[in-house]
């Protein structure tokens, strides 16, 4: 008789279904693993990748000493570690180069937008004799507020593909919290470091000015509930540096310049991203409805599986 054999097959099918659902619920409640601190990529360049003893990325040196992006800590790092670190660099060269941000705003709507920034360098005539390299490298550091992140995989794709927003980018790196799955309440701040090639001597001309633009795609994490249904995150101005070759008496050195910020030429309005979030008063209703919907769907799947198995077993018994 084939009945015992079919009964064993029927029992194994039920056990397999129950195991599948057990594994599914276990994966559902499993927390996301923490990500690495740094994700970087970039195109190769003949430009010297070190700045005054620093590694290729400023933020890599920063995160080796600190684990947060608080404003006082970062500014102390800039003053203590980045000012006047090159032997050939004149003491006043940082003051001969000024930088302003005349235009900065968010593009798009919803939870996936771009932050577009226009940066203008003002170089006094006295500084031009020191900057004899074919090009300098602008280094832009965006310290993102909590709840906002840049997708390293998206940046890598855009960097390789090029385009109007990325045609001058040579390197991009994401530092800090790069876990893309964490909600806002469980995440930490992250920073994006952008390297762009610029040619001050050939482009500035008699005006001694250079204007560049950077367009960075950003995303928001799931924000916490509040009473208004919206949360807001505010962006500060990016940190901007110049890495240039300094020449004196035939000697060359790649130095990092910290330009003086020109507040008169910078925009003063804050860039604020208003993010839709759940209303706290609706949390109970939404939780109950979601639980019921998930439970009913799971029950229907289990019943359908058992019903299919019973029909198949009955047909096999009739055939035998």
LUMDREN-126511 format. One line per field, with one value per residue (C-alpha): residue number from 1; x, y, z. Coordinates in steps of 0.5 Angstrom, whole numbers, plus 500, padded with zeros to 3 digits. Example, Ala and Ser with C-alpha at 12.3 -4.5 7.8 and 13.67 -1.06 7.14 Angstrom:
residues 2
i <- c(1/2)
px <- c(525/527)
py <- c(491/498)
pz <- c(516/514)
//
This chain:
residues 320
i <- c(1/2/3/4/5/6/7/8/9/10/11/12/13/14/15/16/17/18/19/20/21/22/23/24/25/26/27/28/29/30/31/32/33/34/35/36/37/38/39/40/41/42/43/44/45/46/47/48/49/50/51/52/53/54/55/56/57/58/59/60/61/62/63/64/65/66/67/68/69/70/71/72/73/74/75/76/77/78/79/80/81/82/83/84/85/86/87/88/89/90/91/92/93/94/95/96/97/98/99/100/101/102/103/104/105/106/107/108/109/110/111/112/113/114/115/116/117/118/119/120/121/122/123/124/125/126/127/128/129/130/131/132/133/134/135/136/137/138/139/140/141/142/143/144/145/146/147/148/149/150/151/152/153/154/155/156/157/158/159/160/161/162/163/164/165/166/167/168/169/170/171/172/173/174/175/176/177/178/179/180/181/182/183/184/185/186/187/188/189/190/191/192/193/194/195/196/197/198/199/200/201/202/203/204/205/206/207/208/209/210/211/212/213/214/215/216/217/218/219/220/221/222/223/224/225/226/227/228/229/230/231/232/233/234/235/236/237/238/239/240/241/242/243/244/245/246/247/248/249/250/251/252/253/254/255/256/257/258/259/260/261/262/263/264/265/266/267/268/269/270/271/272/273/274/275/276/277/278/279/280/281/282/283/284/285/286/287/288/289/290/291/292/293/294/295/296/297/298/299/300/301/302/303/304/305/306/307/308/309/310/311/312/313/314/315/316/317/318/319/320)
px <- c(500/502/498/504/509/504/502/510/510/504/507/514/510/507/513/517/511/512/519/519/514/519/525/521/519/526/529/523/525/533/536/541/548/552/556/563/565/568/566/570/571/574/578/585/589/596/595/599/594/597/596/601/602/595/592/588/582/581/575/579/584/579/575/581/581/574/567/562/561/560/561/566/570/571/573/578/581/581/585/589/591/590/593/600/602/607/614/613/606/607/603/598/596/590/588/589/584/577/571/564/557/553/547/545/538/535/532/526/521/519/525/530/533/539/543/546/551/555/562/566/573/576/584/588/594/599/597/597/605/605/600/603/600/596/591/588/584/577/575/568/566/558/557/550/545/542/537/540/545/548/548/555/553/549/555/559/555/554/561/563/557/559/554/554/554/560/564/569/569/575/574/568/568/562/565/561/554/554/548/543/537/537/532/533/533/538/543/549/551/555/560/561/568/568/574/574/579/580/584/585/590/587/580/580/584/584/578/582/575/573/566/564/558/557/550/550/544/541/536/532/531/525/524/521/513/511/505/505/506/513/520/525/533/537/544/550/555/560/567/571/579/584/589/595/602/606/613/619/626/624/621/614/610/602/599/592/589/584/581/578/570/567/561/559/558/555/548/545/538/538/537/531/529/521/520/514/513/508/503/504/496/495/500/496/491/496/499/493/491/498/498/491/493/499/496/490/495/499/493/491/497/498/491/492/498/495/489/493/497/490/488/494/494/487/488/494/490/485/490/493)
py <- c(500/507/510/510/513/519/520/521/526/530/530/533/538/541/541/544/550/551/551/556/561/560/562/568/571/570/574/579/581/580/587/590/589/595/598/600/607/609/607/611/610/615/616/615/622/624/629/628/625/627/634/636/629/627/621/622/624/629/626/619/623/626/620/616/621/623/619/625/631/636/643/645/639/639/646/645/640/644/650/645/640/643/650/652/645/646/648/652/655/663/665/669/665/662/670/671/666/667/663/664/660/665/660/653/650/643/641/636/634/628/623/623/630/634/639/644/648/654/656/662/663/670/670/676/678/676/669/668/668/662/657/655/648/646/645/645/641/643/639/640/636/636/634/631/632/626/623/624/620/619/613/610/606/611/616/611/610/617/618/613/615/622/628/635/634/630/631/635/630/626/622/622/618/617/617/616/612/609/604/605/601/604/609/616/615/609/613/617/623/622/626/626/628/631/632/636/639/646/650/657/660/659/660/666/671/678/677/672/669/662/659/651/648/641/637/632/627/625/621/621/616/614/620/619/620/627/631/635/630/633/633/638/638/644/644/648/651/646/646/648/647/648/643/646/645/651/653/656/656/650/646/644/641/639/644/644/651/653/659/665/665/671/672/678/674/668/666/667/663/656/650/646/640/638/631/628/623/619/623/620/620/615/610/606/605/604/598/595/595/593/587/585/585/581/576/575/574/569/565/565/563/557/555/555/551/546/546/545/539/535/536/533/527/526/525/521/516/516/514/509)
pz <- c(500/499/504/510/505/503/510/512/506/508/515/513/509/515/519/513/513/520/520/514/518/524/521/517/524/527/521/522/529/528/529/523/524/525/519/518/520/513/506/500/493/488/481/481/480/479/485/491/496/502/505/510/513/513/510/503/507/513/516/517/521/525/526/529/534/536/535/534/530/535/533/538/537/530/530/535/530/525/529/532/527/520/521/518/518/512/512/505/507/509/515/512/506/509/510/503/501/503/501/501/500/496/494/498/498/497/491/490/495/500/503/497/495/493/497/492/494/490/493/491/492/493/492/493/488/494/494/487/487/491/488/482/481/475/479/486/490/493/499/501/508/509/516/516/521/525/521/514/510/504/500/499/493/490/490/487/481/480/481/475/471/471/469/470/478/478/473/477/483/484/490/495/502/507/514/521/521/514/516/511/515/522/524/526/534/533/528/529/525/518/514/507/504/497/493/486/482/480/476/480/475/469/471/475/471/473/477/482/483/482/483/483/485/488/488/493/493/501/504/511/516/519/524/531/532/534/535/529/524/521/524/522/520/519/515/517/512/509/511/505/504/499/498/493/491/494/491/494/491/487/492/492/497/498/503/506/506/511/507/511/511/508/512/507/501/504/505/512/511/514/510/513/511/513/514/514/520/524/529/536/537/532/534/538/532/527/531/532/525/522/527/525/518/519/523/518/512/516/518/511/508/513/512/504/505/509/504/498/502/504/497/494/499/497/490/491/495/490/485/489)
//
